[in-house]
Amino acid sequence: MKKVFVGIGALFLLFVVGLVVLMTVDFNRLNKEAYYVHITTDGDVEEYKLDSGEIMKMYWYEIPAYDENGKEQTLKFSAQKNLRHDAYMKLYVKKETEVTSYDEVKFNELPKKVQELMKK
């Protein structure tokens, strides 16, 4: 009987640990390459209508991005809102061009090579 309770306890503990991992780990950012961009213009607006009749907007950006070594690549990504002008963004990229997520960062959080390129 004691073995049954230990087994149930172990399964419960494994379940709780699994839930914590799923709630705290952002898989859109995990093991992705980081690129950095400077937002200077508005995104291109794309409107679409939901089945409920509500009109939604998507803002598309296609701008040069830099990895931590200063290598430039043009990336295309979307946002649910028009991003703030003069904002620096860290893009999480998989398969070289697919942006999975982004965060706004401060200029001093950019890698040194990227800071030099964006000052120009």
A tleap script that builds the chain and sets N, CA, C and O, in Angstrom:
source leaprc.protein.ff14SB
mol = sequence {
  NMET LYS LYS VAL PHE VAL GLY ILE GLY ALA
  LEU PHE LEU LEU PHE VAL VAL GLY LEU VAL
  VAL LEU MET THR VAL ASP PHE ASN ARG LEU
  ASN LYS GLU ALA TYR TYR VAL HIE ILE THR
  THR ASP GLY ASP VAL GLU GLU TYR LYS LEU
  ASP SER GLY GLU ILE MET LYS MET TYR TRP
  TYR GLU ILE PRO ALA TYR ASP GLU ASN GLY
  LYS GLU GLN THR LEU LYS PHE SER ALA GLN
  LYS ASN LEU ARG HIE ASP ALA TYR MET LYS
  LEU TYR VAL LYS LYS GLU THR GLU VAL THR
  SER TYR ASP GLU VAL LYS PHE ASN GLU LEU
  PRO LYS LYS VAL GLN GLU LEU MET LYS CLYS
}
set mol.1.N position { 0.820 -1.196 0.000 }
set mol.1.CA position { 0.000 0.000 0.000 }
set mol.1.C position { 0.865 1.263 0.000 }
set mol.1.O position { 0.531 2.267 -0.629 }
set mol.2.N position { 1.988 1.183 0.725 }
set mol.2.CA position { 2.886 2.333 0.803 }
set mol.2.C position { 3.471 2.656 -0.579 }
set mol.2.O position { 3.657 3.824 -0.922 }
set mol.3.N position { 3.755 1.623 -1.362 }
set mol.3.CA position { 4.306 1.825 -2.712 }
set mol.3.C position { 3.302 2.551 -3.612 }
set mol.3.O position { 3.695 3.355 -4.457 }
set mol.4.N position { 2.018 2.270 -3.432 }
set mol.4.CA position { 0.977 2.917 -4.229 }
set mol.4.C position { 0.942 4.411 -3.922 }
set mol.4.O position { 0.863 5.232 -4.836 }
set mol.5.N position { 1.001 4.768 -2.629 }
set mol.5.CA position { 0.994 6.187 -2.244 }
set mol.5.C position { 2.239 6.911 -2.739 }
set mol.5.O position { 2.160 8.063 -3.165 }
set mol.6.N position { 3.379 6.247 -2.687 }
set mol.6.CA position { 4.622 6.850 -3.193 }
set mol.6.C position { 4.509 7.058 -4.703 }
set mol.6.O position { 4.920 8.098 -5.218 }
set mol.7.N position { 3.966 6.093 -5.399 }
set mol.7.CA position { 3.790 6.211 -6.845 }
set mol.7.C position { 2.835 7.337 -7.210 }
set mol.7.O position { 3.103 8.112 -8.128 }
set mol.8.N position { 1.716 7.428 -6.490 }
set mol.8.CA position { 0.755 8.502 -6.738 }
set mol.8.C position { 1.379 9.852 -6.413 }
set mol.8.O position { 1.181 10.817 -7.151 }
set mol.9.N position { 2.119 9.932 -5.334 }
set mol.9.CA position { 2.804 11.179 -4.962 }
set mol.9.C position { 3.813 11.602 -6.010 }
set mol.9.O position { 3.917 12.784 -6.339 }
set mol.10.N position { 4.562 10.629 -6.539 }
set mol.10.CA position { 5.554 10.937 -7.575 }
set mol.10.C position { 4.873 11.436 -8.844 }
set mol.10.O position { 5.351 12.383 -9.468 }
set mol.11.N position { 3.775 10.820 -9.232 }
set mol.11.CA position { 3.044 11.260 -10.421 }
set mol.11.C position { 2.469 12.667 -10.219 }
set mol.11.O position { 2.508 13.492 -11.132 }
set mol.12.N position { 1.937 12.938 -9.026 }
set mol.12.CA position { 1.396 14.259 -8.724 }
set mol.12.C position { 2.500 15.309 -8.791 }
set mol.12.O position { 2.309 16.380 -9.366 }
set mol.13.N position { 3.655 15.000 -8.204 }
set mol.13.CA position { 4.791 15.920 -8.230 }
set mol.13.C position { 5.251 16.172 -9.667 }
set mol.13.O position { 5.544 17.311 -10.028 }
set mol.14.N position { 5.317 15.142 -10.473 }
set mol.14.CA position { 5.693 15.279 -11.879 }
set mol.14.C position { 4.679 16.148 -12.624 }
set mol.14.O position { 5.061 16.971 -13.457 }
set mol.15.N position { 3.413 15.973 -12.334 }
set mol.15.CA position { 2.358 16.780 -12.945 }
set mol.15.C position { 2.512 18.252 -12.577 }
set mol.15.O position { 2.409 19.120 -13.443 }
set mol.16.N position { 2.758 18.539 -11.305 }
set mol.16.CA position { 2.916 19.917 -10.844 }
set mol.16.C position { 4.139 20.556 -11.489 }
set mol.16.O position { 4.067 21.699 -11.940 }
set mol.17.N position { 5.250 19.845 -11.542 }
set mol.17.CA position { 6.466 20.365 -12.170 }
set mol.17.C position { 6.210 20.642 -13.648 }
set mol.17.O position { 6.648 21.668 -14.168 }
set mol.18.N position { 5.516 19.749 -14.322 }
set mol.18.CA position { 5.172 19.959 -15.736 }
set mol.18.C position { 4.320 21.196 -15.934 }
set mol.18.O position { 4.551 21.952 -16.878 }
set mol.19.N position { 3.346 21.423 -15.074 }
set mol.19.CA position { 2.510 22.622 -15.166 }
set mol.19.C position { 3.325 23.891 -14.961 }
set mol.19.O position { 3.143 24.874 -15.679 }
set mol.20.N position { 4.221 23.871 -13.985 }
set mol.20.CA position { 5.061 25.047 -13.731 }
set mol.20.C position { 5.928 25.355 -14.944 }
set mol.20.O position { 6.063 26.517 -15.327 }
set mol.21.N position { 6.513 24.340 -15.548 }
set mol.21.CA position { 7.349 24.540 -16.743 }
set mol.21.C position { 6.513 25.118 -17.877 }
set mol.21.O position { 6.943 26.064 -18.536 }
set mol.22.N position { 5.346 24.574 -18.113 }
set mol.22.CA position { 4.492 25.072 -19.198 }
set mol.22.C position { 4.037 26.506 -18.962 }
set mol.22.O position { 3.845 27.255 -19.920 }
set mol.23.N position { 3.861 26.900 -17.701 }
set mol.23.CA position { 3.395 28.243 -17.397 }
set mol.23.C position { 4.517 29.281 -17.424 }
set mol.23.O position { 4.249 30.461 -17.649 }
set mol.24.N position { 5.755 28.873 -17.203 }
set mol.24.CA position { 6.836 29.852 -17.089 }
set mol.24.C position { 7.759 29.914 -18.297 }
set mol.24.O position { 8.398 30.943 -18.517 }
set mol.25.N position { 7.848 28.870 -19.072 }
set mol.25.CA position { 8.761 28.848 -20.221 }
set mol.25.C position { 8.020 29.336 -21.452 }
set mol.25.O position { 6.946 28.833 -21.781 }
set mol.26.N position { 8.599 30.319 -22.133 }
set mol.26.CA position { 8.026 30.824 -23.383 }
set mol.26.C position { 8.734 30.110 -24.534 }
set mol.26.O position { 9.872 30.436 -24.870 }
set mol.27.N position { 8.066 29.155 -25.123 }
set mol.27.CA position { 8.674 28.341 -26.167 }
set mol.27.C position { 8.908 29.125 -27.457 }
set mol.27.O position { 9.660 28.670 -28.319 }
set mol.28.N position { 8.274 30.304 -27.609 }
set mol.28.CA position { 8.531 31.144 -28.778 }
set mol.28.C position { 9.895 31.820 -28.701 }
set mol.28.O position { 10.410 32.299 -29.711 }
set mol.29.N position { 10.482 31.861 -27.505 }
set mol.29.CA position { 11.786 32.507 -27.327 }
set mol.29.C position { 12.900 31.499 -27.064 }
set mol.29.O position { 14.077 31.841 -27.184 }
set mol.30.N position { 12.561 30.299 -26.716 }
set mol.30.CA position { 13.528 29.279 -26.328 }
set mol.30.C position { 14.351 28.814 -27.534 }
set mol.30.O position { 13.798 28.406 -28.556 }
set mol.31.N position { 15.670 28.881 -27.399 }
set mol.31.CA position { 16.624 28.425 -28.428 }
set mol.31.C position { 16.446 29.136 -29.771 }
set mol.31.O position { 16.590 28.512 -30.822 }
set mol.32.N position { 16.142 30.403 -29.746 }
set mol.32.CA position { 16.005 31.184 -30.979 }
set mol.32.C position { 17.174 32.152 -31.096 }
set mol.32.O position { 17.774 32.544 -30.095 }
set mol.33.N position { 17.490 32.532 -32.331 }
set mol.33.CA position { 18.528 33.535 -32.569 }
set mol.33.C position { 17.946 34.911 -32.279 }
set mol.33.O position { 16.763 35.153 -32.521 }
set mol.34.N position { 18.770 35.806 -31.764 }
set mol.34.CA position { 18.324 37.157 -31.454 }
set mol.34.C position { 18.807 38.124 -32.527 }
set mol.34.O position { 19.981 38.126 -32.898 }
set mol.35.N position { 17.898 38.933 -33.011 }
set mol.35.CA position { 18.207 40.032 -33.928 }
set mol.35.C position { 17.633 41.304 -33.328 }
set mol.35.O position { 16.673 41.263 -32.559 }
set mol.36.N position { 18.225 42.428 -33.685 }
set mol.36.CA position { 17.835 43.700 -33.108 }
set mol.36.C position { 17.454 44.681 -34.208 }
set mol.36.O position { 18.118 44.759 -35.241 }
set mol.37.N position { 16.376 45.432 -33.975 }
set mol.37.CA position { 15.912 46.410 -34.949 }
set mol.37.C position { 15.605 47.725 -34.237 }
set mol.37.O position { 15.401 47.771 -33.024 }
set mol.38.N position { 15.581 48.791 -35.036 }
set mol.38.CA position { 15.212 50.122 -34.558 }
set mol.38.C position { 13.962 50.525 -35.321 }
set mol.38.O position { 13.990 50.643 -36.546 }
set mol.39.N position { 12.877 50.736 -34.612 }
set mol.39.CA position { 11.601 51.104 -35.239 }
set mol.39.C position { 11.602 52.605 -35.495 }
set mol.39.O position { 11.690 53.400 -34.559 }
set mol.40.N position { 11.504 52.989 -36.763 }
set mol.40.CA position { 11.513 54.410 -37.118 }
set mol.40.C position { 10.268 54.829 -37.899 }
set mol.40.O position { 10.016 56.023 -38.062 }
set mol.41.N position { 9.495 53.872 -38.378 }
set mol.41.CA position { 8.299 54.178 -39.161 }
set mol.41.C position { 7.117 53.341 -38.669 }
set mol.41.O position { 7.282 52.391 -37.903 }
set mol.42.N position { 5.926 53.717 -39.127 }
set mol.42.CA position { 4.744 52.921 -38.827 }
set mol.42.C position { 4.764 51.645 -39.660 }
set mol.42.O position { 5.354 51.598 -40.740 }
set mol.43.N position { 4.112 50.621 -39.141 }
set mol.43.CA position { 3.987 49.387 -39.903 }
set mol.43.C position { 2.918 49.517 -40.977 }
set mol.43.O position { 2.043 50.378 -40.883 }
set mol.44.N position { 2.983 48.676 -41.989 }
set mol.44.CA position { 1.946 48.628 -43.022 }
set mol.44.C position { 0.725 47.926 -42.430 }
set mol.44.O position { 0.828 46.803 -41.935 }
set mol.45.N position { -0.418 48.584 -42.483 }
set mol.45.CA position { -1.627 48.071 -41.838 }
set mol.45.C position { -2.327 47.068 -42.743 }
set mol.45.O position { -2.525 47.313 -43.933 }
set mol.46.N position { -2.696 45.938 -42.158 }
set mol.46.CA position { -3.509 44.940 -42.844 }
set mol.46.C position { -4.748 44.720 -41.983 }
set mol.46.O position { -4.645 44.340 -40.817 }
set mol.47.N position { -5.914 44.961 -42.563 }
set mol.47.CA position { -7.161 44.770 -41.832 }
set mol.47.C position { -7.821 43.477 -42.287 }
set mol.47.O position { -7.786 43.122 -43.465 }
set mol.48.N position { -8.419 42.788 -41.335 }
set mol.48.CA position { -9.176 41.590 -41.670 }
set mol.48.C position { -10.380 41.497 -40.746 }
set mol.48.O position { -10.373 42.019 -39.630 }
set mol.49.N position { -11.400 40.829 -41.230 }
set mol.49.CA position { -12.667 40.760 -40.509 }
set mol.49.C position { -12.833 39.374 -39.892 }
set mol.49.O position { -12.665 38.359 -40.568 }
set mol.50.N position { -13.162 39.343 -38.610 }
set mol.50.CA position { -13.427 38.085 -37.919 }
set mol.50.C position { -14.832 37.591 -38.251 }
set mol.50.O position { -15.652 38.346 -38.773 }
set mol.51.N position { -15.103 36.338 -37.952 }
set mol.51.CA position { -16.441 35.782 -38.192 }
set mol.51.C position { -17.507 36.547 -37.424 }
set mol.51.O position { -18.662 36.605 -37.847 }
set mol.52.N position { -17.121 37.134 -36.292 }
set mol.52.CA position { -18.072 37.892 -35.486 }
set mol.52.C position { -18.375 39.268 -36.087 }
set mol.52.O position { -19.274 39.961 -35.610 }
set mol.53.N position { -17.639 39.671 -37.123 }
set mol.53.CA position { -17.832 40.960 -37.762 }
set mol.53.C position { -16.853 42.016 -37.284 }
set mol.53.O position { -16.772 43.101 -37.859 }
set mol.54.N position { -16.114 41.702 -36.238 }
set mol.54.CA position { -15.135 42.649 -35.698 }
set mol.54.C position { -13.957 42.784 -36.662 }
set mol.54.O position { -13.473 41.795 -37.212 }
set mol.55.N position { -13.503 44.026 -36.858 }
set mol.55.CA position { -12.374 44.281 -37.749 }
set mol.55.C position { -11.099 44.353 -36.910 }
set mol.55.O position { -11.017 45.122 -35.953 }
set mol.56.N position { -10.124 43.557 -37.275 }
set mol.56.CA position { -8.830 43.512 -36.573 }
set mol.56.C position { -7.764 44.110 -37.482 }
set mol.56.O position { -7.882 44.090 -38.707 }
set mol.57.N position { -6.724 44.640 -36.853 }
set mol.57.CA position { -5.608 45.207 -37.606 }
set mol.57.C position { -4.322 44.474 -37.241 }
set mol.57.O position { -4.093 44.117 -36.085 }
set mol.58.N position { -3.497 44.264 -38.249 }
set mol.58.CA position { -2.171 43.687 -38.084 }
set mol.58.C position { -1.192 44.676 -38.707 }
set mol.58.O position { -1.438 45.190 -39.798 }
set mol.59.N position { -0.097 44.941 -38.026 }
set mol.59.CA position { 0.904 45.888 -38.516 }
set mol.59.C position { 2.142 45.101 -38.941 }
set mol.59.O position { 2.728 44.370 -38.142 }
set mol.60.N position { 2.531 45.256 -40.196 }
set mol.60.CA position { 3.666 44.525 -40.764 }
set mol.60.C position { 4.874 45.436 -40.905 }
set mol.60.O position { 4.761 46.581 -41.342 }
set mol.61.N position { 6.012 44.917 -40.534 }
set mol.61.CA position { 7.288 45.626 -40.627 }
set mol.61.C position { 8.261 44.775 -41.437 }
set mol.61.O position { 8.353 43.563 -41.244 }
set mol.62.N position { 8.976 45.420 -42.337 }
set mol.62.CA position { 10.062 44.764 -43.080 }
set mol.62.C position { 11.252 45.712 -43.005 }
set mol.62.O position { 11.325 46.695 -43.743 }
set mol.63.N position { 12.174 45.408 -42.113 }
set mol.63.CA position { 13.273 46.327 -41.814 }
set mol.63.C position { 14.570 45.560 -41.598 }
set mol.63.O position { 14.544 44.364 -41.309 }
set mol.64.N position { 15.712 46.245 -41.738 }
set mol.64.CA position { 16.993 45.587 -41.497 }
set mol.64.C position { 17.156 45.274 -40.014 }
set mol.64.O position { 16.836 46.088 -39.148 }
set mol.65.N position { 17.661 44.080 -39.748 }
set mol.65.CA position { 17.912 43.629 -38.379 }
set mol.65.C position { 19.364 43.168 -38.285 }
set mol.65.O position { 19.967 42.773 -39.282 }
set mol.66.N position { 19.912 43.223 -37.078 }
set mol.66.CA position { 21.315 42.866 -36.859 }
set mol.66.C position { 21.413 41.811 -35.767 }
set mol.66.O position { 20.742 41.894 -34.739 }
set mol.67.N position { 22.271 40.806 -36.013 }
set mol.67.CA position { 22.533 39.850 -34.945 }
set mol.67.C position { 23.607 40.420 -34.023 }
set mol.67.O position { 24.080 41.533 -34.254 }
set mol.68.N position { 23.996 39.701 -33.005 }
set mol.68.CA position { 24.942 40.237 -32.012 }
set mol.68.C position { 26.324 40.515 -32.593 }
set mol.68.O position { 27.104 41.260 -31.999 }
set mol.69.N position { 26.639 39.925 -33.748 }
set mol.69.CA position { 27.928 40.170 -34.405 }
set mol.69.C position { 27.862 41.294 -35.431 }
set mol.69.O position { 28.871 41.621 -36.056 }
set mol.70.N position { 26.692 41.882 -35.610 }
set mol.70.CA position { 26.539 42.985 -36.553 }
set mol.70.C position { 26.147 42.554 -37.948 }
set mol.70.O position { 26.081 43.388 -38.851 }
set mol.71.N position { 25.885 41.270 -38.150 }
set mol.71.CA position { 25.470 40.783 -39.475 }
set mol.71.C position { 24.044 41.264 -39.750 }
set mol.71.O position { 23.139 41.063 -38.941 }
set mol.72.N position { 23.864 41.904 -40.910 }
set mol.72.CA position { 22.554 42.479 -41.266 }
set mol.72.C position { 21.720 41.486 -42.051 }
set mol.72.O position { 22.230 40.734 -42.881 }
set mol.73.N position { 20.418 41.502 -41.768 }
set mol.73.CA position { 19.463 40.682 -42.495 }
set mol.73.C position { 18.117 41.404 -42.464 }
set mol.73.O position { 17.716 41.922 -41.422 }
set mol.74.N position { 17.426 41.440 -43.588 }
set mol.74.CA position { 16.106 42.060 -43.620 }
set mol.74.C position { 15.084 41.036 -43.139 }
set mol.74.O position { 14.990 39.931 -43.674 }
set mol.75.N position { 14.318 41.426 -42.116 }
set mol.75.CA position { 13.307 40.531 -41.556 }
set mol.75.C position { 11.928 41.154 -41.692 }
set mol.75.O position { 11.770 42.373 -41.630 }
set mol.76.N position { 10.933 40.295 -41.879 }
set mol.76.CA position { 9.553 40.731 -41.953 }
set mol.76.C position { 8.808 40.099 -40.779 }
set mol.76.O position { 8.874 38.889 -40.562 }
set mol.77.N position { 8.096 40.947 -40.022 }
set mol.77.CA position { 7.338 40.435 -38.884 }
set mol.77.C position { 6.106 41.291 -38.667 }
set mol.77.O position { 5.998 42.390 -39.210 }
set mol.78.N position { 5.189 40.788 -37.879 }
set mol.78.CA position { 3.939 41.503 -37.620 }
set mol.78.C position { 3.783 41.783 -36.135 }
set mol.78.O position { 4.405 41.137 -35.291 }
set mol.79.N position { 2.941 42.759 -35.838 }
set mol.79.CA position { 2.612 43.115 -34.464 }
set mol.79.C position { 1.123 43.401 -34.379 }
set mol.79.O position { 0.501 43.790 -35.367 }
set mol.80.N position { 0.561 43.210 -33.206 }
set mol.80.CA position { -0.859 43.459 -32.988 }
set mol.80.C position { -1.164 44.950 -32.892 }
set mol.80.O position { -2.311 45.370 -33.038 }
set mol.81.N position { -0.118 45.747 -32.644 }
set mol.81.CA position { -0.295 47.196 -32.537 }
set mol.81.C position { 0.839 47.878 -33.286 }
set mol.81.O position { 1.860 47.260 -33.587 }
set mol.82.N position { 0.652 49.151 -33.580 }
set mol.82.CA position { 1.702 49.924 -34.222 }
set mol.82.C position { 2.794 50.166 -33.185 }
set mol.82.O position { 2.534 50.743 -32.129 }
set mol.83.N position { 4.005 49.729 -33.482 }
set mol.83.CA position { 5.080 49.832 -32.504 }
set mol.83.C position { 5.549 51.274 -32.351 }
set mol.83.O position { 5.485 52.073 -33.286 }
set mol.84.N position { 6.015 51.580 -31.165 }
set mol.84.CA position { 6.441 52.934 -30.811 }
set mol.84.C position { 7.646 53.342 -31.646 }
set mol.84.O position { 8.595 52.575 -31.804 }
set mol.85.N position { 7.595 54.571 -32.184 }
set mol.85.CA position { 8.729 55.107 -32.942 }
set mol.85.C position { 9.920 55.255 -32.010 }
set mol.85.O position { 9.758 55.537 -30.823 }
set mol.86.N position { 11.097 55.067 -32.543 }
set mol.86.CA position { 12.367 55.178 -31.843 }
set mol.86.C position { 12.541 54.082 -30.785 }
set mol.86.O position { 13.321 54.242 -29.847 }
set mol.87.N position { 11.818 52.979 -30.938 }
set mol.87.CA position { 11.951 51.844 -30.029 }
set mol.87.C position { 12.986 50.871 -30.586 }
set mol.87.O position { 13.107 50.708 -31.800 }
set mol.88.N position { 13.723 50.233 -29.698 }
set mol.88.CA position { 14.656 49.174 -30.070 }
set mol.88.C position { 14.013 47.853 -29.677 }
set mol.88.O position { 13.550 47.682 -28.549 }
set mol.89.N position { 13.992 46.923 -30.623 }
set mol.89.CA position { 13.325 45.656 -30.393 }
set mol.89.C position { 14.316 44.502 -30.543 }
set mol.89.O position { 15.199 44.521 -31.400 }
set mol.90.N position { 14.141 43.511 -29.693 }
set mol.90.CA position { 14.884 42.257 -29.811 }
set mol.90.C position { 13.919 41.245 -30.411 }
set mol.90.O position { 12.890 40.923 -29.818 }
set mol.91.N position { 14.265 40.747 -31.600 }
set mol.91.CA position { 13.428 39.777 -32.296 }
set mol.91.C position { 13.979 38.381 -32.056 }
set mol.91.O position { 15.192 38.175 -32.080 }
set mol.92.N position { 13.099 37.432 -31.826 }
set mol.92.CA position { 13.484 36.029 -31.675 }
set mol.92.C position { 13.167 35.334 -32.992 }
set mol.92.O position { 12.018 35.318 -33.433 }
set mol.93.N position { 14.192 34.760 -33.618 }
set mol.93.CA position { 14.079 34.267 -34.987 }
set mol.93.C position { 14.459 32.797 -35.058 }
set mol.93.O position { 15.462 32.376 -34.482 }
set mol.94.N position { 13.648 32.020 -35.769 }
set mol.94.CA position { 14.007 30.629 -36.062 }
set mol.94.C position { 14.044 30.447 -37.568 }
set mol.94.O position { 13.400 31.192 -38.306 }
set mol.95.N position { 14.782 29.480 -38.012 }
set mol.95.CA position { 14.924 29.180 -39.447 }
set mol.95.C position { 15.349 30.414 -40.233 }
set mol.95.O position { 14.910 30.610 -41.366 }
set mol.96.N position { 16.189 31.236 -39.647 }
set mol.96.CA position { 16.830 32.402 -40.254 }
set mol.96.C position { 15.909 33.581 -40.569 }
set mol.96.O position { 16.386 34.716 -40.586 }
set mol.97.N position { 14.616 33.370 -40.819 }
set mol.97.CA position { 13.759 34.503 -41.186 }
set mol.97.C position { 12.409 34.527 -40.472 }
set mol.97.O position { 11.673 35.504 -40.608 }
set mol.98.N position { 12.069 33.511 -39.737 }
set mol.98.CA position { 10.751 33.441 -39.112 }
set mol.98.C position { 10.792 34.033 -37.698 }
set mol.98.O position { 11.355 33.435 -36.780 }
set mol.99.N position { 10.190 35.211 -37.539 }
set mol.99.CA position { 10.159 35.883 -36.241 }
set mol.99.C position { 9.040 35.270 -35.412 }
set mol.99.O position { 7.878 35.282 -35.819 }
set mol.100.N position { 9.398 34.731 -34.236 }
set mol.100.CA position { 8.406 34.076 -33.391 }
set mol.100.C position { 7.926 34.953 -32.253 }
set mol.100.O position { 6.835 34.737 -31.725 }
set mol.101.N position { 8.729 35.946 -31.862 }
set mol.101.CA position { 8.366 36.819 -30.758 }
set mol.101.C position { 9.288 38.032 -30.761 }
set mol.101.O position { 10.268 38.073 -31.505 }
set mol.102.N position { 8.973 39.015 -29.929 }
set mol.102.CA position { 9.845 40.187 -29.801 }
set mol.102.C position { 9.653 40.832 -28.440 }
set mol.102.O position { 8.628 40.641 -27.784 }
set mol.103.N position { 10.652 41.597 -28.026 }
set mol.103.CA position { 10.613 42.382 -26.792 }
set mol.103.C position { 11.197 43.748 -27.086 }
set mol.103.O position { 12.101 43.873 -27.913 }
set mol.104.N position { 10.693 44.772 -26.421 }
set mol.104.CA position { 11.327 46.082 -26.507 }
set mol.104.C position { 12.485 46.107 -25.517 }
set mol.104.O position { 12.348 45.671 -24.374 }
set mol.105.N position { 13.622 46.622 -25.968 }
set mol.105.CA position { 14.802 46.732 -25.114 }
set mol.105.C position { 15.314 48.161 -25.157 }
set mol.105.O position { 14.968 48.932 -26.053 }
set mol.106.N position { 16.139 48.503 -24.181 }
set mol.106.CA position { 16.768 49.825 -24.150 }
set mol.106.C position { 18.035 49.788 -24.996 }
set mol.106.O position { 18.613 48.726 -25.227 }
set mol.107.N position { 18.456 50.968 -25.454 }
set mol.107.CA position { 19.641 51.055 -26.312 }
set mol.107.C position { 20.864 50.441 -25.627 }
set mol.107.O position { 21.649 49.749 -26.274 }
set mol.108.N position { 21.033 50.686 -24.329 }
set mol.108.CA position { 22.220 50.163 -23.642 }
set mol.108.C position { 22.160 48.656 -23.420 }
set mol.108.O position { 23.150 48.073 -22.979 }
set mol.109.N position { 21.031 48.002 -23.709 }
set mol.109.CA position { 20.918 46.546 -23.619 }
set mol.109.C position { 21.297 45.862 -24.933 }
set mol.109.O position { 21.404 44.637 -24.988 }
set mol.110.N position { 21.498 46.650 -25.984 }
set mol.110.CA position { 21.908 46.092 -27.275 }
set mol.110.C position { 23.370 45.671 -27.208 }
set mol.110.O position { 24.148 46.277 -26.471 }
set mol.111.N position { 23.765 44.631 -27.973 }
set mol.111.CA position { 25.189 44.295 -28.060 }
set mol.111.C position { 25.990 45.477 -28.612 }
set mol.111.O position { 25.465 46.276 -29.388 }
set mol.112.N position { 27.248 45.587 -28.217 }
set mol.112.CA position { 28.084 46.747 -28.588 }
set mol.112.C position { 28.153 46.948 -30.102 }
set mol.112.O position { 28.045 48.081 -30.572 }
set mol.113.N position { 28.329 45.873 -30.872 }
set mol.113.CA position { 28.414 46.012 -32.335 }
set mol.113.C position { 27.111 46.554 -32.908 }
set mol.113.O position { 27.128 47.356 -33.842 }
set mol.114.N position { 26.006 46.128 -32.362 }
set mol.114.CA position { 24.692 46.587 -32.827 }
set mol.114.C position { 24.515 48.073 -32.472 }
set mol.114.O position { 23.984 48.846 -33.269 }
set mol.115.N position { 24.960 48.459 -31.278 }
set mol.115.CA position { 24.886 49.871 -30.886 }
set mol.115.C position { 25.650 50.749 -31.872 }
set mol.115.O position { 25.167 51.805 -32.279 }
set mol.116.N position { 26.844 50.303 -32.250 }
set mol.116.CA position { 27.653 51.072 -33.205 }
set mol.116.C position { 26.952 51.223 -34.537 }
set mol.116.O position { 26.957 52.305 -35.123 }
set mol.117.N position { 26.342 50.141 -35.025 }
set mol.117.CA position { 25.651 50.179 -36.322 }
set mol.117.C position { 24.415 51.050 -36.272 }
set mol.117.O position { 24.097 51.714 -37.259 }
set mol.118.N position { 23.711 51.069 -35.156 }
set mol.118.CA position { 22.463 51.826 -35.076 }
set mol.118.C position { 22.713 53.312 -34.780 }
set mol.118.O position { 21.805 54.127 -34.947 }
set mol.119.N position { 23.898 53.672 -34.355 }
set mol.119.CA position { 24.235 55.094 -34.158 }
set mol.119.C position { 24.395 55.813 -35.480 }
set mol.119.O position { 24.202 57.025 -35.564 }
set mol.120.N position { 24.751 55.056 -36.524 }
set mol.120.CA position { 25.022 55.654 -37.848 }
set mol.120.C position { 23.775 56.188 -38.478 }
set mol.120.O position { 23.822 56.721 -39.586 }
savepdb mol mol.pdb
quit
